[in-house]
Amino acid sequence: MKPLNVIIIEDEIPAARLLHSMVSSLRPEWKVEIVYGSVDDAVEWFTSHQQPDLIFLDIHLTDGDAFDFLSAVHPRSAIIFTTAYDQYAIRAFSVNSIDYILKPVNEEHLSNAIIKYESLYSQKWLQSEEYMETLLEALKHSDKKYRSRFLISGSNEFWSLQVEDVAYFYSEEKTTFAVTSGGREHIVDLSLNRLEEQLNPELFFRVNRQMILNIDAVDRATPYFKGRIKVMVHPVFKSDIIISEGKASAFKVWLNY
């Protein structure tokens, strides 16, 4: 791998210097630069510099947050978030970004995040608009509460279906079905698009236009034609589940969390 250009966007000077020292120690061949302080400073830096390969980005800056910065710049760089605040749903970020790191930074966690980045470095998804949109969505909804159950109606009764009991959701002829781990099917009065907004992305992944998978339902995955992935689930689905080349990298990151 070629020497990489890396920037650290951080509003706490001691934390920025410590992270710079740790990254430089782990990867002395990388060129690492610090951009202190604010969204405005970071945006200004991007107007006059070449885009870096990787950004260590503090979620909270002096005049805003990571969402403000990413919305303004839309960098074509991989992102590793840093934050001192665990109350945010930051584990969702590790699905959509390379990783997140809690401050004070732990060297082992930092090393693991760098290794994860290096394993994905050549993936075109990291430079795509789709990648940036997933980051923005994760930040936008980082403090939301996710759906925990559904009201299911039968012919003469209704009951509550817990989200964790659903192996996958699929859409067929404009109807959405929830399939439980035991193989029972229930009609859910929501589109997959609405469901995707309400489900925890740490546990559920939109594999294609027809299906959303629970992580516990994934049995195994194998390479398929033209960079795609074929997924086997339990209970078994009635047709092949294929993930596109554009979503394959995101799916691997999700499985790896």
PLY file of the C-alpha trace (Angstrom):
ply
format ascii 1.0
element vertex 257
property float x
property float y
property float z
element edge 256
property int vertex1
property int vertex2
end_header
0.00 0.00 0.00
1.27 3.48 -0.89
1.95 6.04 1.88
-1.36 7.65 2.75
-2.45 11.21 3.46
-4.38 11.37 6.73
-5.95 14.27 8.61
-7.24 14.50 12.17
-10.16 16.89 12.71
-10.37 17.51 16.45
-11.31 20.47 18.67
-9.28 19.38 21.72
-5.59 20.15 21.15
-4.19 17.56 23.62
-6.45 14.85 22.19
-5.45 15.77 18.64
-1.74 15.66 19.44
-2.07 12.34 21.26
-3.94 10.78 18.34
-1.38 12.19 15.90
1.43 10.64 17.93
-0.30 7.26 18.14
-1.17 7.08 14.42
2.35 8.17 13.45
3.82 5.51 15.72
1.62 2.76 14.28
2.07 3.90 10.66
5.25 6.02 10.42
5.06 6.01 6.62
1.74 7.90 6.63
1.59 11.67 6.29
-0.62 12.81 9.20
-1.87 16.38 9.66
-4.09 17.98 12.32
-6.94 20.39 11.58
-7.90 21.98 14.89
-11.18 23.15 16.17
-14.20 23.89 14.11
-16.42 22.93 11.20
-15.48 26.21 9.49
-11.75 25.49 9.84
-12.19 21.98 8.47
-14.28 23.17 5.53
-11.71 25.88 4.76
-8.90 23.32 4.87
-10.69 21.23 2.26
-11.02 24.18 -0.12
-7.25 24.54 -0.36
-5.88 21.01 0.03
-6.00 17.72 -1.79
-8.54 15.30 -0.37
-6.94 12.89 2.13
-7.28 9.13 1.99
-8.50 8.87 5.58
-10.05 11.25 8.13
-10.13 10.79 11.89
-13.19 12.91 12.60
-14.38 14.07 16.03
-18.18 13.89 16.16
-18.46 17.09 18.23
-16.61 20.24 17.11
-16.60 23.74 18.58
-19.19 25.20 16.19
-21.10 22.11 15.13
-20.66 18.43 14.55
-19.49 15.83 12.05
-22.82 15.95 10.23
-22.36 19.68 9.51
-18.86 19.10 8.19
-19.71 16.10 6.00
-22.81 17.82 4.63
-20.74 20.84 3.61
-17.76 19.04 2.11
-18.87 15.51 1.07
-15.24 14.34 1.16
-14.20 11.31 -0.90
-12.28 9.96 2.08
-12.75 7.05 4.44
-13.91 8.10 7.91
-13.00 6.87 11.39
-15.07 8.70 14.00
-13.69 9.72 17.39
-15.87 10.73 20.32
-15.90 10.98 24.09
-19.66 10.40 24.24
-20.87 6.82 24.41
-24.51 7.82 24.88
-24.83 8.44 21.16
-25.74 5.39 19.10
-22.18 5.35 17.79
-22.10 1.63 17.22
-24.29 2.32 14.20
-21.37 4.34 12.81
-19.11 1.29 12.78
-21.51 -0.32 10.32
-21.40 2.63 7.93
-17.95 4.09 8.59
-14.69 2.20 8.95
-14.94 2.30 12.73
-15.38 4.60 15.70
-12.97 5.21 18.59
-13.89 6.33 22.08
-11.68 8.92 23.77
-9.31 8.62 25.50
-8.01 6.59 22.58
-6.97 3.02 23.24
-3.98 1.99 21.12
-5.30 -1.52 20.51
-8.65 -0.19 19.29
-6.88 2.38 17.12
-4.68 -0.32 15.62
-7.71 -2.50 14.88
-9.48 0.42 13.20
-6.43 1.09 11.01
-6.17 -2.59 10.07
-9.87 -2.62 9.16
-9.33 0.45 6.98
-6.35 -1.12 5.23
-8.36 -4.26 4.48
-11.01 -2.11 2.76
-8.69 0.49 1.22
-9.06 -0.66 -2.37
-12.86 -0.86 -2.25
-14.51 1.64 -4.62
-17.41 1.92 -2.18
-15.24 4.03 0.16
-14.96 6.74 -2.51
-18.61 6.59 -3.58
-21.48 8.95 -2.96
-23.41 6.00 -1.49
-20.78 5.65 1.24
-21.08 9.31 2.21
-24.87 9.17 2.23
-24.83 6.20 4.63
-22.57 8.17 6.99
-24.86 11.18 6.89
-27.90 9.01 7.59
-26.13 7.35 10.54
-25.25 10.75 12.02
-28.71 12.18 11.38
-30.39 9.37 13.30
-27.64 8.65 15.83
-29.79 9.44 18.86
-33.07 7.91 17.67
-34.87 5.02 19.31
-35.38 2.02 17.07
-38.56 -0.01 16.76
-38.82 -2.88 19.23
-42.10 -4.60 18.25
-44.98 -4.78 15.77
-48.71 -5.17 16.24
-49.80 -8.21 14.21
-53.47 -8.72 13.35
-55.10 -12.11 12.78
-58.67 -12.95 11.78
-59.98 -12.84 15.36
-57.05 -11.62 17.44
-53.95 -9.45 17.50
-50.61 -9.78 19.26
-47.15 -8.24 19.59
-44.24 -9.48 17.51
-40.82 -8.60 18.92
-38.31 -7.23 16.42
-35.53 -9.56 17.62
-37.75 -12.54 16.70
-37.79 -11.52 13.03
-35.19 -13.28 10.86
-35.90 -11.16 7.80
-38.44 -8.94 6.09
-39.24 -9.28 2.41
-41.52 -7.56 -0.05
-43.65 -9.33 -2.64
-46.41 -7.84 -4.78
-46.43 -4.63 -2.72
-46.87 -6.56 0.55
-44.26 -6.72 3.31
-43.79 -9.96 5.22
-41.92 -10.56 8.48
-40.49 -14.07 8.78
-39.66 -15.26 12.29
-36.70 -17.43 13.26
-39.19 -20.29 13.53
-40.35 -19.80 9.94
-43.75 -18.17 10.58
-44.80 -15.37 8.22
-46.73 -12.26 9.23
-47.88 -9.30 7.17
-46.42 -5.98 8.32
-48.16 -2.75 7.35
-44.96 -0.91 6.44
-42.84 -0.67 3.30
-39.24 -1.86 3.38
-38.15 1.76 3.00
-40.04 2.74 6.15
-38.81 -0.35 7.99
-35.21 0.44 7.10
-35.59 3.82 8.84
-37.04 2.23 11.99
-34.74 -0.78 12.45
-31.39 -0.75 14.25
-28.70 -0.85 11.50
-26.42 -2.71 13.87
-28.83 -5.66 13.71
-30.55 -5.28 10.33
-29.16 -4.77 6.82
-31.03 -3.88 3.60
-29.48 -6.42 1.24
-31.51 -5.40 -1.82
-34.83 -3.84 -2.81
-36.77 -6.93 -1.73
-35.22 -7.85 1.65
-33.90 -6.70 5.04
-31.88 -9.26 7.03
-31.37 -9.78 10.75
-27.70 -10.48 11.54
-28.73 -13.63 13.44
-30.41 -15.03 10.33
-27.22 -15.07 8.24
-25.94 -18.63 7.93
-23.11 -18.03 5.47
-22.17 -15.91 2.45
-20.21 -16.81 -0.67
-18.71 -14.83 -3.59
-21.01 -14.63 -6.57
-20.60 -13.42 -10.15
-19.24 -9.94 -10.93
-18.28 -9.00 -7.37
-21.67 -9.82 -5.91
-22.37 -11.93 -2.80
-24.83 -14.78 -2.34
-26.26 -15.10 1.18
-27.75 -18.21 2.80
-30.12 -17.65 5.71
-32.16 -19.55 8.24
-34.98 -20.17 7.94
-34.27 -20.81 4.26
-35.71 -18.25 1.85
-37.60 -19.42 -1.24
-35.22 -17.76 -3.74
-31.56 -16.73 -3.99
-30.50 -13.70 -1.94
-27.97 -11.69 -3.95
-26.13 -8.56 -2.79
-24.91 -6.20 -5.49
-21.26 -5.30 -5.98
-22.04 -1.78 -4.74
-23.37 -3.07 -1.43
-20.92 -5.97 -0.97
-18.31 -3.99 0.98
-20.90 -2.46 3.32
-22.31 -5.94 3.94
-18.87 -7.28 4.86
-18.29 -4.41 7.29
-21.70 -5.08 8.85
-20.86 -8.78 9.30
-17.47 -7.91 10.75
-18.77 -5.67 13.54
0 1
1 2
2 3
3 4
4 5
5 6
6 7
7 8
8 9
9 10
10 11
11 12
12 13
13 14
14 15
15 16
16 17
17 18
18 19
19 20
20 21
21 22
22 23
23 24
24 25
25 26
26 27
27 28
28 29
29 30
30 31
31 32
32 33
33 34
34 35
35 36
36 37
37 38
38 39
39 40
40 41
41 42
42 43
43 44
44 45
45 46
46 47
47 48
48 49
49 50
50 51
51 52
52 53
53 54
54 55
55 56
56 57
57 58
58 59
59 60
60 61
61 62
62 63
63 64
64 65
65 66
66 67
67 68
68 69
69 70
70 71
71 72
72 73
73 74
74 75
75 76
76 77
77 78
78 79
79 80
80 81
81 82
82 83
83 84
84 85
85 86
86 87
87 88
88 89
89 90
90 91
91 92
92 93
93 94
94 95
95 96
96 97
97 98
98 99
99 100
100 101
101 102
102 103
103 104
104 105
105 106
106 107
107 108
108 109
109 110
110 111
111 112
112 113
113 114
114 115
115 116
116 117
117 118
118 119
119 120
120 121
121 122
122 123
123 124
124 125
125 126
126 127
127 128
128 129
129 130
130 131
131 132
132 133
133 134
134 135
135 136
136 137
137 138
138 139
139 140
140 141
141 142
142 143
143 144
144 145
145 146
146 147
147 148
148 149
149 150
150 151
151 152
152 153
153 154
154 155
155 156
156 157
157 158
158 159
159 160
160 161
161 162
162 163
163 164
164 165
165 166
166 167
167 168
168 169
169 170
170 171
171 172
172 173
173 174
174 175
175 176
176 177
177 178
178 179
179 180
180 181
181 182
182 183
183 184
184 185
185 186
186 187
187 188
188 189
189 190
190 191
191 192
192 193
193 194
194 195
195 196
196 197
197 198
198 199
199 200
200 201
201 202
202 203
203 204
204 205
205 206
206 207
207 208
208 209
209 210
210 211
211 212
212 213
213 214
214 215
215 216
216 217
217 218
218 219
219 220
220 221
221 222
222 223
223 224
224 225
225 226
226 227
227 228
228 229
229 230
230 231
231 232
232 233
233 234
234 235
235 236
236 237
237 238
238 239
239 240
240 241
241 242
242 243
243 244
244 245
245 246
246 247
247 248
248 249
249 250
250 251
251 252
252 253
253 254
254 255
255 256
